[in-house]
Structure formats: structure tokens, C-alpha cells
Amino acid sequence: MYILENAFNNVLRNKGRNILIGAILFAVIVTAVIALMINTTTSSIIENYKGRFGSEIRLEPNMEKVRDEAMKNSTDGMVRVTVPSIPAENYIAFSESEYLQGSIMTASAGVICDSITSVDAELGGGSGMMMMGGGAGIEASENTPMQFMMSLQGNKLAEFEAGTRELASGEMPDELNECIVSTDLAESNDIQIGDSFTFTGELRDMAEGIVQPTSYTLTVVGTYYDVTDEYAEGSAQNAFTNRRNEIITTYDTVVQEIQSGMNGIKVAATYYLKNPELLDEFAAEVYSKGLPETFDVTTDKATYNKIVGPVEGLKGVAIMFMSVVLVFGGVIIALLASIAIRERKYEIGVLRAMGMKKTKVAFGLWSEMLLITLLCLVAGLGTGRLLAQPVTDALLAGQIEAAEAAQDEQQSNGGMMLRMPQQDTAADAEPLSDIDLSLGLDTMLQIIGIALVLASLAGLISISRITKYEPIKILMERN
């Protein structure tokens, strides 16, 4: 108990020297609080965005390769550029890759139903030739493509997530051969939940001239409100293209009629890798499974870099600044503590001459440093928490400006690439403009650990230099 009381009195007795040590400790702790809060928050943000952007795969036609291929295959001097497509069965095969964490598969098919009158039926139907992947130059005959009046949409739920469509009654389709219809279609045909209808469509092999009918018997399990535009901008207006005639069902329901080599069911997919580093392995696999070489397998790096880049830069700045402060702060604290204890050699010699063991003297000196550290820790945690948010906002603003400047420079210096238009590209992505920091328990424990290590390190360095002398020698030097 005497050792602790003496340590407390020594802290009060040597105010000037201890205030200087405390000021440096306080600055180190505040810096550590800010840096660790930034590091913890940005790490979680980066991991979240890596899952959303870093591992999402795109299969994009490279129009430069497409044009080169068309020029190579030209026989009459005319270059006919045709945008390549991926067969539905290939999309399904790609989804079975061991490198994927998961995939979102969607499918669509044109259909007719004799029991249902489509919205805008008077405008006629559509052949859906774009869905079938060809058909230019087909003459009217018994092989003329079917005029679809409605479409089946398997697992196409983006509008429900965006809020432009909403379940009105019943439930969402979950099992095979379940579907929901728009309230417009249901009201005009008096469709009730539980009704079943047979929809017919067709598959075609344009090269061989083969036509294969398809049939779906679906049960209505719900209806949905729809506030989307009835027609997509620039599209032909008929019953088939009217979005009120879209029958929402499951992906498995639509693809159950799919046949290899036949067009008429359109499949699309979004793939997610287990790890972004597996991109090359996944690309090699899909090329071996039939993906044309005119397609590029890419991740959305531009969006990822635009959104996450400033956050990664902020994290790097915070960690680097904290490391510098810890190193210099630790060295200065050790030097001050060493100088302070050298000035107290006589006091230590007296204590040792009175019979106090080296371990107890060392414990007393360490206790003094610990008391100063605890006081600085309490003040530093509060101050660091208050300063962390404004400091983060200022640093993040600088990182965003640097990222935008780098992107502008890259665009001005780089060439243009011919690619198919994509949604959700980096041009539409907005970088993170603010980060809400929080001081969690793990971060507090890390800060306490850093403070105790600094205090212990400074104390041990000083003690090791002073306790090697014998008390008689210390007293003789004093005389």
C-alpha cells in the first residue's frame, strides 16, 4: 500500500515533468482513438462493398473483338456486325461453377392464353424475335413466329425491390407453376386467386427451321400493383410489350420448358464470386463451357474504385498517421521518463538502502506512469471521440477529390472502348460522402492496450537503466 501511496504523491510532487509526459500521452491516445475508430468503421464498409461490387461478374460483349470477327468472316467486302448472345443453357451451366458464391438467375418467355384478354389486346401481339435471337428476313408462312400477347417473367423482382411494383393480394410465387398477375389484368378478366390458366409459347431453331410448342399451366397465387411505365422508351407498343401483361413467376417455372439449341426462352444471370481473386479461374472455366471469345469476363472495378477507393485511402492515411505518432510518441515518452528517473537516482538509492527490493522500486515507478496514463486515457477517449467525426469528414473530402481527379485524368488520357451499355456503372455510382463513426468495445480495448503498452515500455526502459546500480554507488555519486 505504501508503494501506491508514494507513487500517487510523486505524481503530484513533480507536476511540471508529469504534465509534459501526460501531454504527449494524451496526444498519442487521441490520435489512436481517431485512427482506430476510422479503421474499424472503414474496414466494415470495405468488406460490405467488396461483397457488393468487388465480386460481381459481368459477361460483356467486347465490340472491338466483335468487329474484328465480323471483318474476318466477311466474304463480299461488306462488314455485318451482329451483337453476340449467350444461349440460355450456357447461363445455366456457368452458374454451376465451384468458384461462385451464388448467382441470381432470371428468365422470360413470350406466351398466349385463350382464357385471358391482354391489356391493349387491340394493338395486337409481338413476335418476340429479339428474345429468340434472330429472325430477320422470315417470310409469312406456317413458320411465321407466334404473336405473343403476354410474357412470363421468372424471378424478375427488381421493380418490387425498387417500390414500383407491390404485392396487392395473396402471396409471391414460391413453388413451381405459381404466378401473380397485375391488378389491371386481373380486374379486366375477373381473375381470382386460385384460378389456373394454360399459357402456350414456342421454341425455335432458326437455322434448322424447327418449331417446338411449349405449355405452362400456372396457378394464380396473388396480384400486384404496377406503377411502372406501360411501355419501355422506344419500344413498339402492343400487348406483348405492355408491362401490365407480365406474368411474374419463378425462374424454375420458366426454364422447365427450355431445350438445348432452341431459342424462345431468354435467360440472364448475375454471378458472384467467392473471392474477387478467382476471376481468372472463373473466366477460364466459362470460356471452356462455351462462352464466345468476343465476350469479356470482368468485375465492376470502376464502380468499386469510385465508391470504396476514397474509404481505402482514408483508412491508409489514418493507420499511417497513427503509426508515426505511436513511434515518435513512444520514443519521446521513453526519453522523458528516463531523464526523470535519472534525476531521482538519490531517492531510489535511499529506498534501496532502506531495504526495499528492486521489484518493489520498479513497481512503484511503473505505478506512477500508470496513474498518468489512466488520467490521460480518460481525457483522451472523450476528446478523441469528439474530434473523430470532423477529422474523418475532412480527410474523406480530400480523398474523394483526389479520386475524382485521378479518374478525370485517366479518362482524358485513356482511349475509348466500345462496349455494350450497362446499368449501375461507375458513372451512376456515387462515392461515399460521409461515414458515421462509432466507438465500440473492441476499439476501446485496443486503445487501452496501446496506452498500457506505451506506459509499460517507457517504464521498463527507464527502470532497466536505473536498477542496475547498487544503492551504495548511487549514494556515493550523490555525495
Secondary structure, DSSP 8 states (H G I E B T S, - for coil): -HHHHHHHHHHHHTHHHHHHHHHHHHHHHHHHHHHHHHHHHHHHHHHHHIIIIITEEEEEEBHHHHHHHHHHH-SSS----------HHHHHHHTT-TTEEEEEEEEEEEEB-TT---TTGGG--B--HHHHT--TT--SSTTS---BSEEEEES--HHHHHTSEEEEEE----STTEEEEEHHHHHHHT--TT-EEEEEEEEEETTTTEEEEEEEEEEEEEEEEE-S-SS-TT---STTT-GGGEEEE-HHHHHTT--TT-BSEEEEEEEEESSGGGHHHHHHHHHHTT--TTEEEEE-HHHHHHHHHHHHHHHHHHHHHHHHHHHHHHHHHHHHHHHHHHTTHHHHHHHHHTT--HHHHHHHHHHHHHHHHHHHHHHHHHHHHHHHHHHHHHHHHHHHHHHHHHHHHHHHHS----B---SS-TTT------------HHHHHHHHHHHHHHHHHHHHHHHHHHTTS-HHHHHHHH-
